[in-house]
Amino acid sequence: MIRMNEKTNDYYRMIMIGTLVAGLVLMAIGLIFHTNKYAWVKGVTFGTIFTAIKLVLINRTANKVVDMNRSDATRHTMGQYTIRYLLTGGVLLISILDSSIDMWAVFFSLFTTKIAIYVLLMMGKINK
């Protein structure tokens, strides 16, 4: 049975923390420049929490598929990928329909994990 080693767990923790920090930075930028600060904070919070949940789902999927044969792992991974995309669409739809949530804040906060990974790569904290 293969499980994530300590280095992979450290990467996961760093990416999760980086995602939350990127969300806080995005929130601070919006507090400085955005006119409706409450809607911006609500949007960034909503999007960043959802992005962190997606990261947890990716981690669970990765841990689960290591014990599966190739075809089952592929099927499971594609199913989880599809579910995450549908959930992302749902989050964006909610932000469009709810006027108290800034849609752009949600949209930008969906990229916080990617921002965190790029920053960690540039800092040399994680390897490719």
A tleap script that builds the chain and sets N, CA, C and O, in Angstrom:
source leaprc.protein.ff14SB
mol = sequence {
  NMET ILE ARG MET ASN GLU LYS THR ASN ASP
  TYR TYR ARG MET ILE MET ILE GLY THR LEU
  VAL ALA GLY LEU VAL LEU MET ALA ILE GLY
  LEU ILE PHE HIE THR ASN LYS TYR ALA TRP
  VAL LYS GLY VAL THR PHE GLY THR ILE PHE
  THR ALA ILE LYS LEU VAL LEU ILE ASN ARG
  THR ALA ASN LYS VAL VAL ASP MET ASN ARG
  SER ASP ALA THR ARG HIE THR MET GLY GLN
  TYR THR ILE ARG TYR LEU LEU THR GLY GLY
  VAL LEU LEU ILE SER ILE LEU ASP SER SER
  ILE ASP MET TRP ALA VAL PHE PHE SER LEU
  PHE THR THR LYS ILE ALA ILE TYR VAL LEU
  LEU MET MET GLY LYS ILE ASN CLYS
}
set mol.1.N position { 0.845 -1.182 0.000 }
set mol.1.CA position { 0.000 0.000 0.000 }
set mol.1.C position { 0.889 1.244 0.000 }
set mol.1.O position { 1.775 1.389 0.842 }
set mol.2.N position { 0.641 2.126 -0.945 }
set mol.2.CA position { 1.398 3.363 -1.070 }
set mol.2.C position { 0.587 4.488 -0.427 }
set mol.2.O position { -0.612 4.622 -0.674 }
set mol.3.N position { 1.232 5.261 0.368 }
set mol.3.CA position { 0.597 6.441 0.966 }
set mol.3.C position { 1.494 7.643 0.729 }
set mol.3.O position { 2.667 7.505 0.380 }
set mol.4.N position { 0.927 8.813 0.922 }
set mol.4.CA position { 1.732 10.010 0.735 }
set mol.4.C position { 2.848 10.027 1.767 }
set mol.4.O position { 2.616 9.807 2.956 }
set mol.5.N position { 4.062 10.291 1.297 }
set mol.5.CA position { 5.177 10.373 2.229 }
set mol.5.C position { 5.172 11.724 2.929 }
set mol.5.O position { 4.353 12.595 2.634 }
set mol.6.N position { 6.104 11.877 3.860 }
set mol.6.CA position { 6.141 13.092 4.669 }
set mol.6.C position { 6.379 14.337 3.819 }
set mol.6.O position { 5.810 15.394 4.094 }
set mol.7.N position { 7.217 14.218 2.786 }
set mol.7.CA position { 7.494 15.369 1.918 }
set mol.7.C position { 6.230 15.805 1.179 }
set mol.7.O position { 5.966 17.000 1.048 }
set mol.8.N position { 5.452 14.837 0.697 }
set mol.8.CA position { 4.210 15.155 0.006 }
set mol.8.C position { 3.215 15.798 0.966 }
set mol.8.O position { 2.522 16.747 0.599 }
set mol.9.N position { 3.141 15.288 2.187 }
set mol.9.CA position { 2.269 15.902 3.193 }
set mol.9.C position { 2.692 17.337 3.493 }
set mol.9.O position { 1.848 18.213 3.680 }
set mol.10.N position { 4.012 17.574 3.538 }
set mol.10.CA position { 4.502 18.937 3.752 }
set mol.10.C position { 4.101 19.843 2.600 }
set mol.10.O position { 3.705 20.987 2.823 }
set mol.11.N position { 4.199 19.344 1.357 }
set mol.11.CA position { 3.786 20.115 0.193 }
set mol.11.C position { 2.300 20.454 0.294 }
set mol.11.O position { 1.892 21.588 0.042 }
set mol.12.N position { 1.506 19.466 0.661 }
set mol.12.CA position { 0.060 19.675 0.777 }
set mol.12.C position { -0.232 20.770 1.805 }
set mol.12.O position { -1.032 21.670 1.548 }
set mol.13.N position { 0.417 20.689 2.963 }
set mol.13.CA position { 0.213 21.693 4.007 }
set mol.13.C position { 0.639 23.081 3.536 }
set mol.13.O position { -0.065 24.065 3.763 }
set mol.14.N position { 1.809 23.151 2.872 }
set mol.14.CA position { 2.290 24.447 2.376 }
set mol.14.C position { 1.333 25.029 1.335 }
set mol.14.O position { 1.065 26.231 1.343 }
set mol.15.N position { 0.821 24.189 0.445 }
set mol.15.CA position { -0.108 24.663 -0.575 }
set mol.15.C position { -1.419 25.123 0.062 }
set mol.15.O position { -1.989 26.134 -0.350 }
set mol.16.N position { -1.893 24.391 1.058 }
set mol.16.CA position { -3.129 24.787 1.747 }
set mol.16.C position { -2.934 26.125 2.463 }
set mol.16.O position { -3.782 27.012 2.360 }
set mol.17.N position { -1.836 26.271 3.176 }
set mol.17.CA position { -1.558 27.529 3.868 }
set mol.17.C position { -1.369 28.653 2.847 }
set mol.17.O position { -1.869 29.762 3.039 }
set mol.18.N position { -0.650 28.363 1.769 }
set mol.18.CA position { -0.443 29.352 0.713 }
set mol.18.C position { -1.748 29.791 0.083 }
set mol.18.O position { -1.916 30.966 -0.242 }
set mol.19.N position { -2.676 28.860 -0.095 }
set mol.19.CA position { -3.995 29.184 -0.639 }
set mol.19.C position { -4.728 30.161 0.270 }
set mol.19.O position { -5.314 31.138 -0.197 }
set mol.20.N position { -4.691 29.893 1.560 }
set mol.20.CA position { -5.370 30.776 2.516 }
set mol.20.C position { -4.691 32.145 2.586 }
set mol.20.O position { -5.366 33.169 2.693 }
set mol.21.N position { -3.360 32.165 2.525 }
set mol.21.CA position { -2.631 33.442 2.542 }
set mol.21.C position { -2.940 34.234 1.268 }
set mol.21.O position { -3.154 35.444 1.325 }
set mol.22.N position { -2.964 33.551 0.119 }
set mol.22.CA position { -3.295 34.229 -1.140 }
set mol.22.C position { -4.708 34.823 -1.067 }
set mol.22.O position { -4.955 35.915 -1.578 }
set mol.23.N position { -5.621 34.102 -0.434 }
set mol.23.CA position { -6.972 34.621 -0.244 }
set mol.23.C position { -6.978 35.874 0.625 }
set mol.23.O position { -7.699 36.831 0.343 }
set mol.24.N position { -6.165 35.861 1.692 }
set mol.24.CA position { -6.080 37.045 2.561 }
set mol.24.C position { -5.464 38.240 1.827 }
set mol.24.O position { -5.898 39.377 2.013 }
set mol.25.N position { -4.458 37.980 0.999 }
set mol.25.CA position { -3.843 39.054 0.217 }
set mol.25.C position { -4.860 39.621 -0.769 }
set mol.25.O position { -4.983 40.837 -0.915 }
set mol.26.N position { -5.587 38.731 -1.446 }
set mol.26.CA position { -6.618 39.168 -2.388 }
set mol.26.C position { -7.695 39.984 -1.666 }
set mol.26.O position { -8.208 40.967 -2.201 }
set mol.27.N position { -8.025 39.562 -0.454 }
set mol.27.CA position { -9.009 40.286 0.337 }
set mol.27.C position { -8.488 41.688 0.679 }
set mol.27.O position { -9.220 42.672 0.578 }
set mol.28.N position { -7.230 41.765 1.078 }
set mol.28.CA position { -6.641 43.059 1.431 }
set mol.28.C position { -6.604 43.998 0.228 }
set mol.28.O position { -6.893 45.187 0.358 }
set mol.29.N position { -6.249 43.467 -0.940 }
set mol.29.CA position { -6.229 44.291 -2.153 }
set mol.29.C position { -7.625 44.844 -2.435 }
set mol.29.O position { -7.776 46.019 -2.768 }
set mol.30.N position { -8.632 44.000 -2.302 }
set mol.30.CA position { -10.003 44.448 -2.519 }
set mol.30.C position { -10.458 45.462 -1.502 }
set mol.30.O position { -11.212 46.378 -1.830 }
set mol.31.N position { -10.005 45.312 -0.255 }
set mol.31.CA position { -10.385 46.281 0.777 }
set mol.31.C position { -9.805 47.660 0.479 }
set mol.31.O position { -10.373 48.681 0.867 }
set mol.32.N position { -8.675 47.678 -0.210 }
set mol.32.CA position { -8.061 48.959 -0.555 }
set mol.32.C position { -8.749 49.578 -1.769 }
set mol.32.O position { -9.035 50.775 -1.775 }
set mol.33.N position { -9.016 48.766 -2.800 }
set mol.33.CA position { -9.450 49.314 -4.081 }
set mol.33.C position { -10.937 49.163 -4.409 }
set mol.33.O position { -11.457 49.916 -5.233 }
set mol.34.N position { -11.620 48.225 -3.795 }
set mol.34.CA position { -13.007 47.954 -4.181 }
set mol.34.C position { -13.970 48.891 -3.465 }
set mol.34.O position { -13.750 49.263 -2.313 }
set mol.35.N position { -15.033 49.267 -4.158 }
set mol.35.CA position { -15.999 50.190 -3.556 }
set mol.35.C position { -16.931 49.496 -2.564 }
set mol.35.O position { -17.232 50.059 -1.512 }
set mol.36.N position { -17.395 48.274 -2.881 }
set mol.36.CA position { -18.277 47.533 -1.981 }
set mol.36.C position { -17.436 46.510 -1.226 }
set mol.36.O position { -17.329 45.352 -1.631 }
set mol.37.N position { -16.852 46.950 -0.138 }
set mol.37.CA position { -15.903 46.123 0.605 }
set mol.37.C position { -16.545 44.857 1.185 }
set mol.37.O position { -15.927 43.792 1.184 }
set mol.38.N position { -17.764 44.970 1.672 }
set mol.38.CA position { -18.441 43.813 2.261 }
set mol.38.C position { -18.664 42.714 1.215 }
set mol.38.O position { -18.395 41.541 1.477 }
set mol.39.N position { -19.151 43.092 0.044 }
set mol.39.CA position { -19.388 42.109 -1.018 }
set mol.39.C position { -18.071 41.481 -1.471 }
set mol.39.O position { -18.022 40.289 -1.771 }
set mol.40.N position { -17.004 42.282 -1.520 }
set mol.40.CA position { -15.695 41.766 -1.916 }
set mol.40.C position { -15.194 40.739 -0.902 }
set mol.40.O position { -14.767 39.645 -1.273 }
set mol.41.N position { -15.249 41.101 0.383 }
set mol.41.CA position { -14.778 40.182 1.438 }
set mol.41.C position { -15.607 38.906 1.431 }
set mol.41.O position { -15.068 37.807 1.561 }
set mol.42.N position { -16.898 39.055 1.282 }
set mol.42.CA position { -17.775 37.885 1.241 }
set mol.42.C position { -17.429 36.993 0.043 }
set mol.42.O position { -17.395 35.769 0.172 }
set mol.43.N position { -17.175 37.598 -1.111 }
set mol.43.CA position { -16.828 36.839 -2.311 }
set mol.43.C position { -15.498 36.123 -2.187 }
set mol.43.O position { -15.381 34.947 -2.530 }
set mol.44.N position { -14.487 36.841 -1.692 }
set mol.44.CA position { -13.163 36.219 -1.529 }
set mol.44.C position { -13.225 35.106 -0.495 }
set mol.44.O position { -12.626 34.048 -0.688 }
set mol.45.N position { -13.933 35.328 0.581 }
set mol.45.CA position { -14.073 34.285 1.607 }
set mol.45.C position { -14.764 33.051 1.032 }
set mol.45.O position { -14.302 31.925 1.219 }
set mol.46.N position { -15.853 33.269 0.344 }
set mol.46.CA position { -16.617 32.177 -0.281 }
set mol.46.C position { -15.743 31.398 -1.267 }
set mol.46.O position { -15.696 30.169 -1.222 }
set mol.47.N position { -15.061 32.109 -2.145 }
set mol.47.CA position { -14.238 31.455 -3.155 }
set mol.47.C position { -13.025 30.752 -2.574 }
set mol.47.O position { -12.677 29.656 -3.014 }
set mol.48.N position { -12.379 31.364 -1.595 }
set mol.48.CA position { -11.180 30.769 -1.001 }
set mol.48.C position { -11.528 29.522 -0.185 }
set mol.48.O position { -10.812 28.522 -0.237 }
set mol.49.N position { -12.613 29.585 0.557 }
set mol.49.CA position { -13.032 28.391 1.311 }
set mol.49.C position { -13.367 27.264 0.344 }
set mol.49.O position { -12.985 26.116 0.572 }
set mol.50.N position { -14.075 27.582 -0.727 }
set mol.50.CA position { -14.394 26.554 -1.718 }
set mol.50.C position { -13.126 25.992 -2.352 }
set mol.50.O position { -13.032 24.785 -2.573 }
set mol.51.N position { -12.155 26.843 -2.645 }
set mol.51.CA position { -10.901 26.391 -3.237 }
set mol.51.C position { -10.155 25.479 -2.271 }
set mol.51.O position { -9.570 24.482 -2.694 }
set mol.52.N position { -10.166 25.801 -0.990 }
set mol.52.CA position { -9.526 24.944 0.005 }
set mol.52.C position { -10.241 23.591 0.086 }
set mol.52.O position { -9.596 22.554 0.244 }
set mol.53.N position { -11.554 23.603 -0.022 }
set mol.53.CA position { -12.312 22.343 -0.027 }
set mol.53.C position { -11.950 21.514 -1.251 }
set mol.53.O position { -11.809 20.295 -1.150 }
set mol.54.N position { -11.796 22.153 -2.402 }
set mol.54.CA position { -11.385 21.429 -3.608 }
set mol.54.C position { -10.007 20.798 -3.420 }
set mol.54.O position { -9.765 19.684 -3.884 }
set mol.55.N position { -9.108 21.502 -2.744 }
set mol.55.CA position { -7.778 20.962 -2.480 }
set mol.55.C position { -7.858 19.726 -1.583 }
set mol.55.O position { -7.123 18.760 -1.788 }
set mol.56.N position { -8.738 19.757 -0.602 }
set mol.56.CA position { -8.953 18.579 0.255 }
set mol.56.C position { -9.497 17.419 -0.578 }
set mol.56.O position { -9.068 16.278 -0.406 }
set mol.57.N position { -10.437 17.705 -1.479 }
set mol.57.CA position { -10.996 16.653 -2.333 }
set mol.57.C position { -9.936 16.049 -3.252 }
set mol.57.O position { -9.924 14.839 -3.476 }
set mol.58.N position { -9.053 16.886 -3.781 }
set mol.58.CA position { -7.963 16.384 -4.620 }
set mol.58.C position { -7.052 15.476 -3.805 }
set mol.58.O position { -6.642 14.417 -4.279 }
set mol.59.N position { -6.738 15.885 -2.593 }
set mol.59.CA position { -5.885 15.082 -1.720 }
set mol.59.C position { -6.533 13.730 -1.411 }
set mol.59.O position { -5.869 12.695 -1.452 }
set mol.60.N position { -7.821 13.748 -1.106 }
set mol.60.CA position { -8.530 12.484 -0.829 }
set mol.60.C position { -8.524 11.565 -2.048 }
set mol.60.O position { -8.314 10.358 -1.930 }
set mol.61.N position { -8.756 12.153 -3.218 }
set mol.61.CA position { -8.754 11.357 -4.443 }
set mol.61.C position { -7.387 10.736 -4.673 }
set mol.61.O position { -7.288 9.555 -5.007 }
set mol.62.N position { -6.331 11.523 -4.496 }
set mol.62.CA position { -4.976 11.012 -4.702 }
set mol.62.C position { -4.667 9.871 -3.741 }
set mol.62.O position { -4.055 8.877 -4.133 }
set mol.63.N position { -5.086 10.007 -2.490 }
set mol.63.CA position { -4.843 8.945 -1.515 }
set mol.63.C position { -5.650 7.692 -1.816 }
set mol.63.O position { -5.196 6.579 -1.551 }
set mol.64.N position { -6.839 7.870 -2.366 }
set mol.64.CA position { -7.708 6.724 -2.630 }
set mol.64.C position { -7.264 5.932 -3.860 }
set mol.64.O position { -7.314 4.702 -3.853 }
set mol.65.N position { -6.833 6.620 -4.910 }
set mol.65.CA position { -6.548 5.920 -6.162 }
set mol.65.C position { -5.247 5.129 -6.135 }
set mol.65.O position { -5.035 4.272 -6.993 }
set mol.66.N position { -4.369 5.396 -5.169 }
set mol.66.CA position { -3.111 4.637 -5.130 }
set mol.66.C position { -3.345 3.165 -4.844 }
set mol.66.O position { -2.494 2.334 -5.162 }
set mol.67.N position { -4.477 2.824 -4.250 }
set mol.67.CA position { -4.797 1.433 -3.936 }
set mol.67.C position { -5.648 0.763 -5.008 }
set mol.67.O position { -6.030 -0.396 -4.850 }
set mol.68.N position { -5.952 1.469 -6.098 }
set mol.68.CA position { -6.828 0.932 -7.141 }
set mol.68.C position { -6.005 0.481 -8.344 }
set mol.68.O position { -4.864 0.900 -8.542 }
set mol.69.N position { -6.626 -0.387 -9.139 }
set mol.69.CA position { -5.979 -0.726 -10.403 }
set mol.69.C position { -6.132 0.462 -11.352 }
set mol.69.O position { -6.891 1.394 -11.086 }
set mol.70.N position { -5.406 0.410 -12.451 }
set mol.70.CA position { -5.313 1.571 -13.340 }
set mol.70.C position { -6.669 2.023 -13.889 }
set mol.70.O position { -6.961 3.218 -13.871 }
set mol.71.N position { -7.485 1.120 -14.364 }
set mol.71.CA position { -8.762 1.530 -14.972 }
set mol.71.C position { -9.718 2.096 -13.921 }
set mol.71.O position { -10.401 3.088 -14.177 }
set mol.72.N position { -9.773 1.475 -12.746 }
set mol.72.CA position { -10.632 2.010 -11.682 }
set mol.72.C position { -10.138 3.374 -11.206 }
set mol.72.O position { -10.931 4.276 -10.938 }
set mol.73.N position { -8.813 3.508 -11.105 }
set mol.73.CA position { -8.237 4.780 -10.671 }
set mol.73.C position { -8.546 5.878 -11.687 }
set mol.73.O position { -8.883 7.000 -11.309 }
set mol.74.N position { -8.433 5.557 -12.969 }
set mol.74.CA position { -8.736 6.539 -14.012 }
set mol.74.C position { -10.195 6.954 -13.952 }
set mol.74.O position { -10.511 8.142 -14.017 }
set mol.75.N position { -11.077 5.988 -13.829 }
set mol.75.CA position { -12.513 6.271 -13.761 }
set mol.75.C position { -12.840 7.124 -12.535 }
set mol.75.O position { -13.576 8.106 -12.633 }
set mol.76.N position { -12.293 6.744 -11.391 }
set mol.76.CA position { -12.555 7.479 -10.157 }
set mol.76.C position { -12.019 8.910 -10.249 }
set mol.76.O position { -12.697 9.857 -9.850 }
set mol.77.N position { -10.813 9.062 -10.769 }
set mol.77.CA position { -10.199 10.378 -10.888 }
set mol.77.C position { -10.997 11.272 -11.824 }
set mol.77.O position { -11.227 12.441 -11.515 }
set mol.78.N position { -11.419 10.741 -12.956 }
set mol.78.CA position { -12.214 11.532 -13.902 }
set mol.78.C position { -13.568 11.909 -13.302 }
set mol.78.O position { -14.059 13.016 -13.522 }
set mol.79.N position { -14.165 10.999 -12.553 }
set mol.79.CA position { -15.434 11.306 -11.885 }
set mol.79.C position { -15.271 12.424 -10.874 }
set mol.79.O position { -16.093 13.338 -10.817 }
set mol.80.N position { -14.218 12.357 -10.080 }
set mol.80.CA position { -13.970 13.400 -9.078 }
set mol.80.C position { -13.645 14.736 -9.740 }
set mol.80.O position { -14.047 15.795 -9.258 }
set mol.81.N position { -12.916 14.673 -10.846 }
set mol.81.CA position { -12.582 15.881 -11.611 }
set mol.81.C position { -13.862 16.545 -12.123 }
set mol.81.O position { -14.015 17.763 -12.033 }
set mol.82.N position { -14.761 15.752 -12.649 }
set mol.82.CA position { -16.032 16.266 -13.156 }
set mol.82.C position { -16.858 16.879 -12.030 }
set mol.82.O position { -17.446 17.947 -12.195 }
set mol.83.N position { -16.901 16.208 -10.900 }
set mol.83.CA position { -17.642 16.722 -9.746 }
set mol.83.C position { -17.077 18.070 -9.303 }
set mol.83.O position { -17.837 18.991 -9.005 }
set mol.84.N position { -15.733 18.191 -9.257 }
set mol.84.CA position { -15.126 19.458 -8.848 }
set mol.84.C position { -15.456 20.576 -9.837 }
set mol.84.O position { -15.685 21.714 -9.428 }
set mol.85.N position { -15.483 20.260 -11.138 }
set mol.85.CA position { -15.853 21.272 -12.125 }
set mol.85.C position { -17.310 21.697 -11.969 }
set mol.85.O position { -17.622 22.885 -12.054 }
set mol.86.N position { -18.191 20.748 -11.745 }
set mol.86.CA position { -19.603 21.088 -11.551 }
set mol.86.C position { -19.797 21.930 -10.291 }
set mol.86.O position { -20.583 22.878 -10.290 }
set mol.87.N position { -19.088 21.587 -9.228 }
set mol.87.CA position { -19.167 22.371 -7.996 }
set mol.87.C position { -18.642 23.788 -8.217 }
set mol.87.O position { -19.209 24.749 -7.699 }
set mol.88.N position { -17.560 23.918 -8.985 }
set mol.88.CA position { -17.030 25.245 -9.298 }
set mol.88.C position { -18.060 26.059 -10.076 }
set mol.88.O position { -18.254 27.243 -9.800 }
set mol.89.N position { -18.711 25.439 -11.030 }
set mol.89.CA position { -19.775 26.112 -11.774 }
set mol.89.C position { -20.905 26.540 -10.858 }
set mol.89.O position { -21.458 27.629 -11.015 }
set mol.90.N position { -21.250 25.689 -9.903 }
set mol.90.CA position { -22.290 26.029 -8.939 }
set mol.90.C position { -21.903 27.218 -8.077 }
set mol.90.O position { -22.729 28.091 -7.812 }
set mol.91.N position { -20.656 27.255 -7.639 }
set mol.91.CA position { -20.171 28.382 -6.832 }
set mol.91.C position { -20.226 29.676 -7.641 }
set mol.91.O position { -20.657 30.710 -7.130 }
set mol.92.N position { -19.791 29.622 -8.897 }
set mol.92.CA position { -19.859 30.809 -9.742 }
set mol.92.C position { -21.306 31.232 -9.992 }
set mol.92.O position { -21.614 32.423 -10.005 }
set mol.93.N position { -22.184 30.265 -10.187 }
set mol.93.CA position { -23.596 30.581 -10.404 }
set mol.93.C position { -24.199 31.254 -9.171 }
set mol.93.O position { -24.946 32.225 -9.291 }
set mol.94.N position { -23.874 30.740 -8.002 }
set mol.94.CA position { -24.358 31.351 -6.757 }
set mol.94.C position { -23.862 32.792 -6.662 }
set mol.94.O position { -24.613 33.689 -6.279 }
set mol.95.N position { -22.598 33.009 -7.011 }
set mol.95.CA position { -22.046 34.368 -6.916 }
set mol.95.C position { -22.691 35.309 -7.925 }
set mol.95.O position { -22.782 36.511 -7.674 }
set mol.96.N position { -23.138 34.784 -9.057 }
set mol.96.CA position { -23.829 35.614 -10.049 }
set mol.96.C position { -25.239 35.958 -9.571 }
set mol.96.O position { -25.700 37.086 -9.742 }
set mol.97.N position { -25.918 34.981 -8.974 }
set mol.97.CA position { -27.305 35.173 -8.562 }
set mol.97.C position { -27.459 35.954 -7.261 }
set mol.97.O position { -28.473 36.621 -7.058 }
set mol.98.N position { -26.471 35.878 -6.383 }
set mol.98.CA position { -26.544 36.561 -5.092 }
set mol.98.C position { -25.825 37.903 -5.186 }
set mol.98.O position { -24.601 37.949 -5.307 }
set mol.99.N position { -26.573 38.975 -5.133 }
set mol.99.CA position { -25.983 40.311 -5.311 }
set mol.99.C position { -25.124 40.743 -4.120 }
set mol.99.O position { -24.373 41.713 -4.225 }
set mol.100.N position { -25.224 40.039 -2.993 }
set mol.100.CA position { -24.403 40.415 -1.838 }
set mol.100.C position { -23.000 39.818 -1.910 }
set mol.100.O position { -22.163 40.095 -1.051 }
set mol.101.N position { -22.740 38.996 -2.936 }
set mol.101.CA position { -21.423 38.391 -3.141 }
set mol.101.C position { -20.850 38.958 -4.433 }
set mol.101.O position { -21.501 38.914 -5.477 }
set mol.102.N position { -19.640 39.485 -4.362 }
set mol.102.CA position { -19.000 40.018 -5.566 }
set mol.102.C position { -18.512 38.864 -6.437 }
set mol.102.O position { -17.659 38.080 -6.021 }
set mol.103.N position { -19.063 38.764 -7.655 }
set mol.103.CA position { -18.727 37.664 -8.565 }
set mol.103.C position { -17.244 37.664 -8.924 }
set mol.103.O position { -16.632 36.600 -9.015 }
set mol.104.N position { -16.663 38.840 -9.127 }
set mol.104.CA position { -15.253 38.917 -9.500 }
set mol.104.C position { -14.358 38.469 -8.346 }
set mol.104.O position { -13.313 37.861 -8.577 }
set mol.105.N position { -14.746 38.755 -7.139 }
set mol.105.CA position { -13.976 38.302 -5.978 }
set mol.105.C position { -13.961 36.781 -5.914 }
set mol.105.O position { -12.924 36.176 -5.640 }
set mol.106.N position { -15.112 36.166 -6.167 }
set mol.106.CA position { -15.182 34.701 -6.191 }
set mol.106.C position { -14.317 34.168 -7.331 }
set mol.106.O position { -13.538 33.234 -7.146 }
set mol.107.N position { -14.463 34.766 -8.500 }
set mol.107.CA position { -13.695 34.321 -9.671 }
set mol.107.C position { -12.194 34.372 -9.395 }
set mol.107.O position { -11.489 33.390 -9.623 }
set mol.108.N position { -11.704 35.511 -8.906 }
set mol.108.CA position { -10.268 35.638 -8.652 }
set mol.108.C position { -9.801 34.710 -7.535 }
set mol.108.O position { -8.688 34.188 -7.587 }
set mol.109.N position { -10.638 34.505 -6.533 }
set mol.109.CA position { -10.220 33.649 -5.416 }
set mol.109.C position { -10.169 32.168 -5.805 }
set mol.109.O position { -9.546 31.368 -5.107 }
set mol.110.N position { -10.815 31.801 -6.904 }
set mol.110.CA position { -10.712 30.416 -7.369 }
set mol.110.C position { -9.304 30.094 -7.871 }
set mol.110.O position { -8.972 28.926 -8.076 }
set mol.111.N position { -8.483 31.109 -8.068 }
set mol.111.CA position { -7.111 30.910 -8.521 }
set mol.111.C position { -6.093 30.935 -7.377 }
set mol.111.O position { -4.889 30.907 -7.632 }
set mol.112.N position { -6.546 30.986 -6.136 }
set mol.112.CA position { -5.611 31.132 -5.019 }
set mol.112.C position { -4.668 29.935 -4.872 }
set mol.112.O position { -3.513 30.113 -4.487 }
set mol.113.N position { -5.132 28.736 -5.166 }
set mol.113.CA position { -4.247 27.578 -5.083 }
set mol.113.C position { -3.148 27.671 -6.137 }
set mol.113.O position { -1.986 27.378 -5.851 }
set mol.114.N position { -3.504 28.071 -7.337 }
set mol.114.CA position { -2.508 28.208 -8.403 }
set mol.114.C position { -1.488 29.284 -8.045 }
set mol.114.O position { -0.288 29.104 -8.255 }
set mol.115.N position { -1.966 30.399 -7.504 }
set mol.115.CA position { -1.065 31.461 -7.072 }
set mol.115.C position { -0.127 30.941 -5.992 }
set mol.115.O position { 1.075 31.203 -6.033 }
set mol.116.N position { -0.667 30.210 -5.031 }
set mol.116.CA position { 0.149 29.665 -3.945 }
set mol.116.C position { 1.223 28.725 -4.487 }
set mol.116.O position { 2.368 28.773 -4.038 }
set mol.117.N position { 0.872 27.883 -5.435 }
set mol.117.CA position { 1.839 26.940 -5.997 }
set mol.117.C position { 2.949 27.694 -6.734 }
set mol.117.O position { 4.127 27.372 -6.576 }
set mol.118.N position { 2.581 28.691 -7.535 }
set mol.118.CA position { 3.602 29.472 -8.250 }
set mol.118.C position { 4.536 30.193 -7.283 }
set mol.118.O position { 5.749 30.209 -7.491 }
set mol.119.N position { 3.989 30.783 -6.239 }
set mol.119.CA position { 4.823 31.481 -5.261 }
set mol.119.C position { 5.748 30.493 -4.557 }
set mol.119.O position { 6.933 30.777 -4.377 }
set mol.120.N position { 5.225 29.345 -4.160 }
set mol.120.CA position { 6.054 28.337 -3.489 }
set mol.120.C position { 7.138 27.809 -4.424 }
set mol.120.O position { 8.254 27.542 -3.979 }
set mol.121.N position { 6.831 27.655 -5.702 }
set mol.121.CA position { 7.848 27.233 -6.672 }
set mol.121.C position { 8.941 28.287 -6.808 }
set mol.121.O position { 10.127 27.958 -6.818 }
set mol.122.N position { 8.544 29.546 -6.913 }
set mol.122.CA position { 9.525 30.625 -7.053 }
set mol.122.C position { 10.407 30.766 -5.804 }
set mol.122.O position { 11.582 31.119 -5.896 }
set mol.123.N position { 9.820 30.483 -4.648 }
set mol.123.CA position { 10.575 30.560 -3.406 }
set mol.123.C position { 11.466 29.337 -3.197 }
set mol.123.O position { 12.321 29.334 -2.311 }
set mol.124.N position { 11.272 28.318 -3.998 }
set mol.124.CA position { 12.069 27.098 -3.861 }
set mol.124.C position { 11.578 26.188 -2.747 }
set mol.124.O position { 12.300 25.283 -2.329 }
set mol.125.N position { 10.363 26.411 -2.260 }
set mol.125.CA position { 9.821 25.601 -1.156 }
set mol.125.C position { 9.305 24.242 -1.633 }
set mol.125.O position { 9.295 23.272 -0.875 }
set mol.126.N position { 8.876 24.183 -2.900 }
set mol.126.CA position { 8.445 22.913 -3.474 }
set mol.126.C position { 9.150 22.712 -4.809 }
set mol.126.O position { 9.572 23.668 -5.459 }
set mol.127.N position { 9.266 21.454 -5.199 }
set mol.127.CA position { 9.905 21.102 -6.464 }
set mol.127.C position { 8.849 20.725 -7.468 }
set mol.127.O position { 7.726 20.377 -7.103 }
set mol.128.N position { 9.210 20.795 -8.742 }
set mol.128.CA position { 8.285 20.402 -9.807 }
set mol.128.C position { 8.018 18.927 -9.737 }
set mol.128.O position { 7.261 18.397 -10.551 }
savepdb mol mol.pdb
quit
